[in-house]
Amino acid sequence: MAQEYRERGGGVPDLFLWCPDTKEVMFSEVKSENDRLSDTQRLWIHVLTGAGIRVELCAAGAWQTKME
């Protein structure tokens, strides 16, 4: 990434999560119902998981509430 930041800077997962108790790190990619992974996002997930880093996909949905 440092060598080709302009080309590789996009597609990094949306969230970087750190647990201070266990010293574990995880990335999360958030997608809506109609959204799909891009090729660059797939590449990042492959690179991160290949390095032993946990990556999860998070499906976001819209909730509708009734206002009175």
C-alpha positions in Angstrom: 0.0 0.0 0.0 2.8 2.4 0.8 4.3 1.9 -2.6 1.1 2.4 -4.6 -1.1 4.4 -2.3 -3.0 6.2 -5.0 -4.0 2.9 -6.7 -4.4 0.8 -3.5 -5.7 3.4 -1.0 -9.3 2.8 -1.9 -11.1 -0.3 -0.9 -9.7 -0.6 2.6 -12.5 -1.9 4.9 -14.7 0.7 6.5 -14.0 -0.1 10.2 -10.8 -0.9 12.1 -11.7 -2.5 15.4 -9.2 -3.0 18.3 -9.8 -4.9 21.5 -7.4 -3.5 24.1 -8.1 -6.4 26.5 -7.0 -9.2 24.1 -4.8 -7.0 21.9 -6.7 -8.3 18.8 -7.5 -6.4 15.7 -10.3 -6.9 13.1 -11.5 -5.1 10.0 -15.1 -4.8 9.0 -16.6 -3.9 5.6 -20.1 -2.5 5.8 -22.5 -3.1 2.9 -26.1 -2.1 2.4 -28.7 -4.5 0.9 -28.0 -3.4 -2.7 -24.2 -2.9 -2.4 -21.5 -5.3 -3.5 -17.8 -5.7 -3.0 -15.6 -4.1 -5.6 -12.6 -5.9 -7.0 -10.3 -3.6 -4.9 -12.2 -4.4 -1.7 -12.0 -8.2 -2.5 -8.2 -7.7 -3.0 -7.9 -6.0 0.4 -9.9 -8.7 2.1 -7.6 -11.3 0.5 -4.4 -9.5 1.5 -5.6 -8.9 5.1 -6.9 -12.5 5.7 -3.7 -13.8 4.1 -1.7 -11.9 6.7 -3.8 -13.6 9.4 -6.0 -10.6 10.1 -9.7 -11.2 10.7 -12.1 -9.4 8.3 -15.9 -9.6 8.5 -18.6 -8.3 6.2 -21.4 -6.4 8.0 -24.8 -6.2 6.3 -26.4 -2.8 7.2 -30.2 -2.4 6.9 -32.5 0.5 7.2 -35.1 0.4 10.0 -38.3 2.4 9.7 -40.0 3.8 12.7 -43.4 5.2 13.0 -43.5 8.8 14.4 -46.6 9.7 16.3 
